């Protein structure tokens, strides 16, 4: 037993700072692994299933404790040296799995998706989580949202904390963001420093929604389409995500000439651009988005497109303006679509619904709602568009029950 470790016979509730030796169990949604100590559940970071580790408690609630694995007594075969020095206990909270080899990271994400669907939707899944370039899982992130420390240094928050971990590098950021240079500056105030790098190698730095350097319009090219967007408008953060997701979603949706299509939570219209080309002049795409910056960009992008109708507002409110929908594509925020939206879209009786999701829990919940409303899950695939973190993107295809 470690010198500071609690004896296994103690029955007291765990407290912040306690150290306990535990066996590491399965992965949990959120980037932690489950361990138990005298009947208490601990969500552990920096560990891997099957390891035995000394865990220091960092946070507690009435029923659950959280902790960091600070000493690994029995190592997993999937453990690697984290490429970033900040990906360690007491370090940055941005990455969850840098200590895990990439192939096993994808297996862990697959396990989380399967567990969420089984628990929430009562569905058994068989799916793959596919790798995406770059193959080393580094230098992929094109959008960064930095905090500023009390000393005026650039940083990111520690896990489950408001503490800013000052840094001068981030291994998952694209090189164009040049964090080392940004870290040499002293930043007054506590406004976040937001950096966006485009596929055209443009870089914008903003604070509080105001651009302080770089172009105020970025150009993102996806296939045959180029989007001119505000740096503040939502755009997929992985540099390969737009191309990957458009290809997967369009294949699952299979839009035909003359189709009426709803693109919900559409942002600036990443999917709308290709869908509108495929449905042709006889078809229509209804782009629905509530974010003001994204909708302003969408109005500009599709100003000359006669088969695109841009609707500004919440999806559940604007769907009433749509009279027909052969196909539905939705890419909601992490909280998912929810019962009101699912009820609204199934009323159209679309032949296919394609759901792009960044959260397995909300996807599983909405999949159960679709199933209860008469739709089957035909296909689902995961994409590792957030390597080194616990996040995963899924594309799911639903069609009416036969």
C-alpha positions in Angstrom: 0.0 0.0 0.0 1.2 3.5 -0.8 2.3 5.6 2.2 -0.7 8.0 1.8 -3.3 5.4 0.7 -6.3 4.7 2.9 -6.6 1.2 4.3 -9.1 -0.9 2.6 -11.0 -1.5 5.8 -12.0 2.2 6.2 -15.7 2.8 5.9 -15.6 6.6 5.8 -16.9 8.4 2.7 -14.1 9.4 0.3 -12.8 13.0 0.6 -10.9 15.2 -1.8 -7.2 14.4 -1.4 -7.7 10.8 -0.3 -5.6 8.1 -2.1 -7.0 4.7 -2.7 -5.7 1.6 -4.5 -8.4 0.2 -6.9 -9.0 -2.1 -9.8 -10.1 -0.1 -12.9 -13.3 -1.3 -14.5 -15.2 -0.4 -17.7 -15.1 2.9 -19.6 -17.9 5.3 -18.8 -19.5 7.9 -21.0 -17.5 11.1 -20.4 -13.9 9.9 -20.6 -13.7 8.2 -17.2 -13.3 4.6 -16.1 -15.4 3.1 -13.3 -13.7 1.9 -10.1 -15.2 1.0 -6.7 -13.8 1.4 -3.3 -15.8 0.0 -0.3 -19.0 0.2 -2.4 -18.3 3.8 -3.5 -18.2 4.5 -7.2 -15.2 6.4 -8.5 -14.9 7.9 -12.0 -11.2 7.7 -12.8 -9.2 9.6 -15.4 -5.7 8.6 -16.7 -6.5 4.9 -16.2 -7.4 2.0 -18.5 -9.7 -1.0 -17.9 -7.9 -3.9 -16.3 -5.3 -1.8 -14.5 -4.7 -1.6 -10.8 -3.9 2.0 -9.8 -3.4 4.4 -6.9 -6.1 7.0 -7.4 -6.2 10.4 -5.8 -9.7 11.8 -5.2 -10.2 15.2 -6.9 -14.0 15.8 -6.4 -16.9 14.2 -4.5 -20.7 14.3 -4.5 -23.3 12.6 -2.4 -22.9 9.3 -4.3 -19.9 9.5 -6.6 -16.3 10.4 -6.4 -13.9 11.5 -9.2 -10.2 10.9 -9.2 -6.9 10.7 -11.1 -4.8 7.6 -11.4 -1.4 8.9 -10.1 0.4 5.5 -9.9 -0.2 2.5 -12.2 0.7 -0.7 -10.4 -0.5 -3.1 -13.2 -0.3 -1.6 -16.7 -2.7 -2.3 -19.6 -1.2 -3.5 -22.8 -2.9 -0.5 -24.4 -1.1 2.1 -22.4 1.3 4.4 -24.2 3.3 7.5 -23.3 1.0 10.6 -23.7 2.5 12.8 -26.5 1.6 15.9 -24.6 3.1 16.8 -21.2 -0.1 18.6 -20.2 -2.2 15.4 -20.6 -1.5 14.2 -17.0 -3.0 14.3 -13.6 -3.4 18.0 -12.5 -2.9 18.9 -16.1 -5.2 20.1 -18.9 -8.7 18.7 -19.1 -9.0 18.9 -22.9 -7.8 15.3 -23.7 -9.0 12.1 -22.0 -7.2 9.3 -23.8 -3.7 10.4 -24.7 -2.3 7.6 -22.6 -4.3 5.0 -24.7 -3.2 3.7 -28.1 -5.4 5.0 -30.9 -6.9 1.7 -32.0 -8.0 1.0 -28.4 -9.4 4.5 -28.1 -11.8 3.7 -30.9 -12.7 0.4 -29.2 -13.5 2.3 -26.0 -15.7 4.7 -27.9 -17.4 1.8 -29.6 -18.1 0.3 -26.2 -19.6 3.5 -24.9 -22.0 3.8 -27.9 -23.1 0.1 -27.5 -23.6 0.6 -23.8 -25.7 3.8 -24.2 -27.9 2.2 -26.8 -28.4 -0.9 -24.7 -29.1 1.1 -21.5 -31.1 4.0 -22.9 -32.7 2.6 -26.1 -32.8 -1.1 -25.2 -31.2 -1.7 -28.6 -28.2 -4.1 -29.3 -25.8 -2.6 -31.8 -23.0 -3.9 -34.0 -21.0 -1.0 -35.3 -17.5 0.2 -36.1 -15.7 3.4 -35.1 -13.6 4.3 -38.1 -10.3 6.2 -38.1 -9.9 9.5 -39.9 -6.7 11.2 -41.1 -4.3 12.3 -39.6 -3.5 8.7 -38.6 -1.5 9.7 -35.5 -4.6 11.5 -34.0 -2.7 14.8 -33.6 -2.8 18.2 -35.2 -6.5 18.0 -36.3 -8.3 20.7 -34.4 -9.0 23.9 -36.3 -11.1 25.7 -33.6 -9.6 26.4 -30.2 -11.3 28.2 -27.3 -8.7 29.3 -24.8 -9.2 30.6 -21.2 -7.0 33.3 -19.7 -5.3 32.7 -16.4 -5.2 35.4 -13.6 -1.7 36.1 -14.6 -2.8 36.8 -18.2 -1.5 33.6 -19.8 -3.2 31.5 -22.4 -4.5 28.2 -21.1 -7.2 25.5 -20.9 -9.3 24.4 -18.0 -8.3 21.4 -15.8 -10.9 18.6 -15.8 -14.1 19.5 -13.8 -12.5 22.7 -12.6 -12.3 26.5 -13.2 -8.6 26.3 -12.8 -6.7 27.5 -15.9 -3.7 25.3 -16.8 -1.3 27.6 -18.6 0.2 26.1 -21.7 2.4 26.9 -24.7 1.4 24.0 -26.9 -1.5 21.7 -27.8 -0.8 18.5 -29.7 -4.3 18.2 -31.2 -4.4 21.8 -32.6 -3.4 22.4 -36.2 0.0 24.0 -36.5 -1.5 27.2 -38.1 -3.0 28.2 -34.8 0.6 28.7 -33.5 -0.1 28.4 -29.8 3.5 29.0 -28.9 3.3 32.5 -30.4 0.0 33.2 -28.7 1.4 32.0 -25.4 4.1 34.7 -25.4 1.5 37.5 -25.2 -0.1 38.8 -22.0 -3.8 38.9 -22.2 -5.7 41.5 -20.2 -9.1 40.6 -18.8 -10.7 37.2 -18.6 -12.5 37.0 -22.0 -11.8 33.8 -23.9 -9.4 33.8 -26.8 -11.0 32.1 -29.7 -8.9 31.0 -32.7 -10.2 29.5 -36.0 -8.0 28.2 -38.8 -9.6 27.5 -42.2 -8.9 25.0 -44.9 -7.5 28.0 -46.9 -4.9 28.5 -44.1 -6.5 31.7 -42.8 -6.3 32.2 -39.1 -8.6 34.5 -37.1 -8.2 35.4 -33.4 -11.2 36.8 -31.6 -12.2 37.9 -28.1 -15.7 38.4 -26.9 -17.1 38.0 -30.4 -14.8 40.7 -31.7 -12.0 39.9 -34.2 -8.6 41.2 -33.1 -6.5 39.7 -35.9 -6.8 37.8 -39.2 -9.6 37.9 -41.8 -13.1 38.4 -40.5 -14.4 35.9 -43.1 -12.9 32.4 -43.5 -13.1 30.2 -46.5 -13.8 26.5 -46.1 -13.7 24.2 -49.1 -15.6 20.9 -49.0 -15.6 18.9 -52.2 -16.9 21.2 -55.0 -18.3 23.8 -52.5 -16.6 26.7 -50.8 -18.2 28.4 -47.8 -17.4 31.9 -46.7 -18.2 32.1 -43.0 -17.7 34.1 -39.9 -15.0 32.7 -37.5 -17.7 32.7 -34.8 -20.1 30.5 -36.8 -20.1 26.8 -35.9 -17.9 24.7 -38.1 -16.7 21.1 -37.5 -13.5 21.3 -35.5 -11.6 18.3 -37.1 -10.1 19.4 -40.4 -11.3 16.1 -42.0 -14.8 16.2 -40.5 -16.7 18.2 -43.1 -15.6 16.0 -46.0 -16.0 12.8 -43.9 -19.5 13.7 -42.6 -20.9 15.0 -45.9 -19.9 11.8 -47.7 -21.4 9.6 -45.0 -24.6 11.6 -44.6 -25.3 12.0 -48.3 -24.7 8.3 -48.9 -27.2 7.4 -46.1 -29.7 10.0 -47.2 -29.6 9.3 -50.9 -31.3 12.4 -52.1 -33.0 12.2 -55.5 -33.9 14.8 -58.2 -37.1 16.5 -57.1 -36.9 15.6 -53.4 -38.0 17.9 -50.6 -35.4 17.8 -47.8 -35.1 19.3 -44.4 -31.6 20.1 -43.1 -32.2 20.7 -39.4 -29.7 22.4 -37.1 -28.0 23.2 -40.3 -25.4 25.8 -39.3 -24.1 27.6 -42.3 -25.3 24.8 -44.6 -22.5 22.3 -44.8 -24.9 19.5 -45.8 -27.4 21.8 -47.6 -24.9 22.7 -50.4 -24.5 19.1 -51.7 -28.1 18.1 -51.0 -29.3 21.1 -53.1 -27.1 20.1 -56.0 -28.5 16.5 -55.9 -32.2 17.4 -55.6 -31.9 19.8 -58.6 -34.2 22.7 -59.6 -37.3 20.5 -59.0 -36.4 19.9 -55.4 -36.1 22.1 -52.3 -33.9 22.1 -49.2 -35.3 23.7 -46.1 -32.3 24.9 -44.0 -33.3 25.6 -40.4 -30.9 27.1 -37.9 -31.3 29.3 -34.8 -27.8 30.8 -34.4 -27.7 34.3 -35.7 -24.1 34.3 -37.0 -24.6 30.9 -38.8 -27.9 32.0 -40.3 -26.4 35.3 -41.6 -23.7 33.2 -43.3 -26.3 30.8 -44.7 -28.3 33.7 -46.2 -25.1 34.9 -48.0 -24.0 31.4 -49.1 -27.4 30.5 -50.6 -28.5 33.9 -51.8 -28.5 32.8 -55.5 -29.8 29.2 -54.8 -33.4 29.0 -55.9 -33.9 25.6 -54.4 -32.8 26.5 -50.9 -35.1 28.1 -48.3 -33.4 29.5 -45.3 -35.4 29.5 -42.1 -34.1 31.4 -39.1 -35.3 30.1 -35.7 -35.6 27.1 -33.5 -36.3 23.8 -35.3 -39.4 22.9 -33.3 -40.9 26.3 -34.3 -39.9 26.5 -37.9 -40.9 23.0 -39.0 -44.5 24.1 -39.2 -43.5 26.2 -42.3 -42.5 23.1 -44.1 -45.4 21.3 -46.0 -43.6 18.2 -47.2 -40.3 16.4 -46.4 -39.2 13.3 -48.3 -35.9 13.2 -46.4 -34.8 14.6 -43.0 -31.2 15.3 -42.0 -30.5 16.5 -38.5 -27.2 17.4 -36.8 -28.3 18.7 -33.4 -26.1 20.0 -30.6 -24.9 17.7 -27.9 -28.2 17.7 -26.1 -29.9 16.1 -29.1 -33.2 16.8 -30.8 -35.7 15.7 -28.1 -39.3 14.6 -28.1 -40.9 17.7 -29.6 -38.6 17.7 -32.7 -38.8 13.9 -33.2 -42.6 14.0 -33.0 -42.6 16.9 -35.6 -40.4 15.2 -38.1 -42.1 11.8 -38.1 -45.3 13.5 -39.1 -43.8 14.1 -42.5 -43.4 10.3 -42.9 -40.0 10.8 -44.6 -38.6 7.8 -46.4 -35.2 8.3 -44.7 -34.0 10.1 -41.6 -30.2 10.7 -41.2 -29.1 11.7 -37.7 -25.5 13.1 -37.2 -24.6 13.1 -33.6 -21.7 14.0 -31.4 -23.2 12.5 -28.2 -24.1 8.7 -27.9 -26.4 9.3 -25.0 -28.7 11.8 -26.6 -28.6 9.8 -29.9 -29.7 6.7 -28.1 -32.5 8.6 -26.4 -33.7 10.0 -29.7 -33.3 6.7 -31.5 -35.7 5.2 -28.9 -38.2 8.0 -29.7 -37.9 7.3 -33.4 -38.3 3.5 -32.9 -41.5 4.1 -30.8 -42.7 6.4 -33.6 -42.4 3.7 -36.2 -38.8 4.0 -37.5 -36.1 1.4 -37.5 -32.4 2.0 -37.2 -31.0 0.6 -40.4 -27.3 1.5 -40.1 -25.0 3.4 -37.7 -21.3 4.1 -38.0 -18.9 6.0 -35.7 -16.1 8.3 -36.8 -13.1 9.1 -34.6 -13.3 12.8 -35.3 -12.1 13.7 -31.8 -9.0 11.5 -31.2 -7.4 11.7 -27.8 -10.7 12.8 -26.3 -13.7 10.7 -25.3 -15.9 12.4 -27.9 -17.1 10.5 -31.0 -19.3 11.4 -34.0 -22.0 9.0 -35.3 -24.1 8.9 -38.5 -27.3 6.9 -38.1 -29.8 6.0 -40.8 -33.5 5.4 -40.0 -36.4 4.3 -42.2 -40.1 3.4 -41.6 -40.7 0.0 -40.2 -41.6 -2.6 -42.8 
